[in-house]
Amino acid sequence: MELKGLRAVVVGGASGMAKATAELVVARGGKVAILDLPTSAGQAVADELGGTFHAIDVTDFDATEGILDAAIAALDGLDAVVNTAGGGSSHRTISKDGPLPLATFRKIVDLNLVSTFNIARLAAWQMSKQEPNADGERGVIINTASIAAFEGQIGQISYTAAKGGIAAMSLTMARDLGSLGIRVNAIAPSLFHTGITKGIPEDFEKVLTKDAAFPKRMGRPDEYAKLAVSIIENPMLNGQTIRLDGGQRFAPK
C-alpha cells in the first residue's frame, strides 16, 4: 500500500512506538486518527499531525466499536490499523500467598490479547466493505506482540500468555482474511524506550540489553515505526510475527 493518502488508525498513538508510527505515516503523506486513553496527550498529538483524537479504553469492548467507527468516519475509510495498546505487571504462577488470582491473569489477557483481537476484527469488518486498490488490497492490520511471547521471564506468565496469543493469531488471521485482500502481521519488540522504560538510566539499560547481539541498547520508537511502515508498503509481508530485538533473547530473569 502507498503511504501517500493512507488512512490509518493508530491505537496508543499518543506516545511511544505508536506516536512515532503516526508521525512517520503523516510525514509520508498519510493521515491518522489517534486512539488513546482520555488522560493521554492524544489530542495534542492529533492536533500536531492534523489528525483526529478519539478517547478510548480498549478494555471497554462494547464501547470500542463505536469509537473505532467514529475514527474511520473521520478518515473517510480505513487502510491500516496499528495497535500498540497493552501492558503488564509482574506475578508468578504461585507465590507465598498462593496461586495467581485468575482475575489478575484475566486483566492482563484482556488488556493485551482480547483488546487486540477486538480491534482487529472490527477493523477487518470495515476494511472488507471497501473497494480494493489496484493490487487487490483492502487493508493492513499490524498488532504488537513482544519477544516475551517466545521467552517470557519469571513473573511474566500473564503477559507472556497474552503476547503469545497475539503472535499466534498472525498467520491464522491472515488466512482468515486473505481472500478479502487484508494482510495481518505482528511486531514483537524487545525492550524499547517507551512507557515505563522511557526513563531508564544508561547504565541500567546496558545491563538489560547485555544479551543482545547488536545493537546492545534498547530500541527507539522510530525503529518500530520504520518496520510498521515497511509492513504497510510491502504486500508480501503477511501472516508474520517479526522480532524487532537486535538479536536479544530474554534470560529467565
C-alpha positions in Angstrom: 0.0 0.0 0.0 1.1 3.5 -0.7 1.8 5.8 2.2 0.5 8.8 0.3 -3.1 9.2 1.1 -3.1 6.3 3.5 -5.8 6.3 6.2 -4.5 4.9 9.4 -6.0 4.3 12.9 -3.2 4.2 15.4 -4.1 2.8 18.8 -1.9 4.0 21.6 -0.9 6.8 19.3 -0.4 9.5 22.0 3.1 8.2 22.9 6.0 5.9 22.2 6.1 3.5 19.3 2.6 4.3 18.1 3.2 8.0 18.2 6.4 7.6 16.1 4.4 5.5 13.6 1.7 8.1 13.3 4.3 10.8 12.8 6.1 8.7 10.0 2.8 7.9 8.3 1.9 11.6 8.2 5.4 12.6 7.0 5.0 10.2 4.1 1.7 11.7 3.1 -0.9 9.7 5.0 -3.5 10.8 7.6 -4.2 9.4 11.0 -6.7 9.0 13.7 -5.2 8.7 17.2 -6.9 6.4 19.7 -5.7 6.5 23.3 -6.8 7.0 26.9 -8.7 10.1 27.8 -5.9 11.1 30.1 -3.3 10.8 27.4 -1.7 13.6 25.2 -3.7 12.2 22.3 -5.5 15.5 21.4 -2.2 17.4 21.3 -0.6 14.7 19.1 -3.6 14.7 16.8 -3.6 18.5 16.5 0.1 18.4 15.7 -0.4 15.8 13.0 -3.5 17.3 11.5 -5.5 14.2 12.6 -8.3 13.5 15.0 -8.3 12.1 18.5 -10.7 9.5 19.9 -10.5 8.7 23.6 -10.7 5.0 24.3 -10.3 2.4 27.0 -9.6 -0.7 24.9 -10.8 -3.0 27.7 -14.3 -1.5 27.3 -15.0 -3.9 24.5 -18.6 -2.7 23.8 -17.7 0.9 23.5 -14.7 0.2 21.3 -16.8 -0.4 18.2 -18.5 3.0 18.2 -15.2 4.8 18.9 -13.5 2.9 16.0 -16.4 3.7 13.7 -16.0 7.4 14.5 -12.3 7.3 13.8 -12.9 5.6 10.5 -15.6 8.1 9.6 -13.2 10.9 10.3 -10.7 9.3 8.0 -13.3 8.5 5.4 -12.2 4.9 5.3 -9.5 2.7 6.7 -6.4 1.3 5.0 -4.3 0.4 8.1 -4.6 -0.1 11.8 -1.6 -0.1 14.1 -2.3 -1.4 17.6 0.2 -1.0 20.4 -2.2 -0.9 23.3 -1.2 -3.1 26.2 0.9 -3.5 29.3 1.7 -5.9 32.1 2.7 -6.4 35.7 4.9 -9.0 37.4 3.2 -12.0 39.0 4.4 -15.6 39.3 2.1 -18.6 38.8 2.2 -19.1 42.5 3.7 -17.0 45.3 4.0 -17.4 49.1 0.4 -16.1 49.2 -1.0 -18.8 47.0 -1.8 -19.2 43.3 -2.0 -16.2 40.9 -5.6 -14.9 41.1 -7.5 -15.6 37.9 -8.8 -12.0 38.0 -5.2 -10.7 37.7 -4.4 -13.1 34.9 -7.6 -12.2 33.0 -7.0 -8.4 33.4 -3.6 -8.7 31.6 -5.0 -11.0 28.9 -8.0 -8.7 28.3 -5.7 -5.6 28.1 -3.3 -7.2 25.6 -4.9 -10.1 23.7 -8.6 -9.7 23.8 -8.5 -5.9 23.1 -6.1 -6.6 20.2 -8.4 -9.2 18.7 -11.4 -6.9 19.2 -9.9 -4.0 17.4 -8.6 -6.3 14.6 -11.9 -8.0 14.0 -13.8 -4.6 13.9 -11.2 -3.1 11.6 -11.2 -6.1 9.3 -15.0 -5.8 9.0 -14.8 -2.2 7.9 -11.9 -2.9 5.5 -13.9 -5.8 4.0 -16.6 -3.4 2.8 -14.2 -1.1 0.9 -13.2 -1.4 -2.7 -9.7 -2.9 -3.1 -6.8 -1.0 -4.6 -5.2 -1.8 -7.9 -3.2 -4.7 -6.2 -6.4 -6.2 -4.7 -5.5 -4.9 -1.2 -8.2 -3.7 1.2 -6.2 -3.1 4.3 -3.3 -3.9 6.6 -3.5 -4.9 10.3 -0.4 -4.5 12.5 -0.6 -5.9 16.0 2.1 -5.7 18.7 3.4 -8.8 20.5 6.7 -8.9 22.4 9.7 -11.2 22.5 8.3 -12.2 25.8 5.9 -14.3 23.7 8.8 -16.6 23.0 11.0 -16.5 26.1 9.0 -15.0 28.9 10.8 -14.2 32.1 9.9 -15.2 35.6 6.9 -13.2 36.7 5.7 -12.6 33.2 3.2 -15.5 32.9 0.1 -13.4 32.2 1.9 -11.1 29.8 3.6 -14.0 28.0 0.3 -15.8 27.6 -1.3 -12.6 26.1 1.6 -11.7 23.8 2.0 -15.3 22.8 -1.7 -15.2 21.7 -1.1 -12.1 19.6 1.9 -13.8 17.9 -0.1 -17.0 17.3 -3.0 -15.1 15.7 -0.9 -13.6 12.9 -1.0 -16.5 10.4 -4.5 -17.7 11.2 -6.0 -14.3 10.9 -4.1 -13.6 7.7 -5.5 -16.8 6.3 -9.0 -15.9 7.5 -8.8 -12.5 5.7 -6.6 -13.3 2.8 -9.4 -13.8 0.3 -10.5 -10.2 1.1 -7.2 -8.7 0.4 -6.5 -7.9 4.1 -3.0 -8.6 5.5 -2.1 -9.2 9.1 1.3 -9.1 10.8 2.6 -8.6 14.3 5.7 -6.8 15.5 7.4 -8.4 18.6 9.7 -5.7 20.1 12.3 -6.3 22.8 12.8 -3.5 25.4 12.1 -0.1 23.8 12.3 3.4 25.1 8.6 3.8 25.7 6.1 3.6 28.6 7.7 2.7 31.9 11.1 2.0 30.3 11.4 5.6 28.9 13.5 7.0 31.8 15.8 4.0 32.4 19.4 5.2 33.2 22.0 4.3 30.6 24.0 2.1 33.0 20.9 0.0 33.8 20.0 -0.1 30.1 23.3 -1.8 29.4 22.5 -4.5 32.0 19.1 -5.1 30.5 20.4 -5.4 26.9 23.7 -7.3 27.6 22.4 -10.4 25.8 21.6 -8.6 22.6 23.8 -9.3 19.6 23.8 -5.8 18.1 23.0 -3.1 18.9 23.4 -3.5 22.7 20.8 -0.9 23.6 17.1 -0.5 23.9 15.0 0.1 20.8 13.9 3.5 19.8 10.3 4.3 18.9 11.2 5.4 15.3 12.7 1.9 14.7 9.3 0.4 15.4 7.7 3.0 13.1 10.1 2.1 10.3 9.1 -1.5 10.4 5.4 -0.7 10.7 5.6 1.4 7.6 7.6 -1.3 5.7 4.8 -3.8 6.5 2.2 -1.4 5.2 4.2 -0.8 2.0 5.3 -4.4 1.2 2.4 -6.7 0.1 4.5 -9.8 0.6 4.7 -9.3 4.3 1.7 -11.3 5.6 1.0 -13.7 8.4 4.2 -13.0 10.2 5.3 -12.1 13.7 8.5 -10.2 13.2 11.0 -9.9 16.1 12.5 -6.4 16.5 15.1 -7.0 19.1 18.7 -6.6 18.0 19.2 -10.4 18.4 18.3 -10.3 22.1 16.9 -13.3 23.9 15.5 -12.8 27.4 17.1 -14.7 30.2 14.9 -16.3 32.8 15.1 -13.1 34.9 
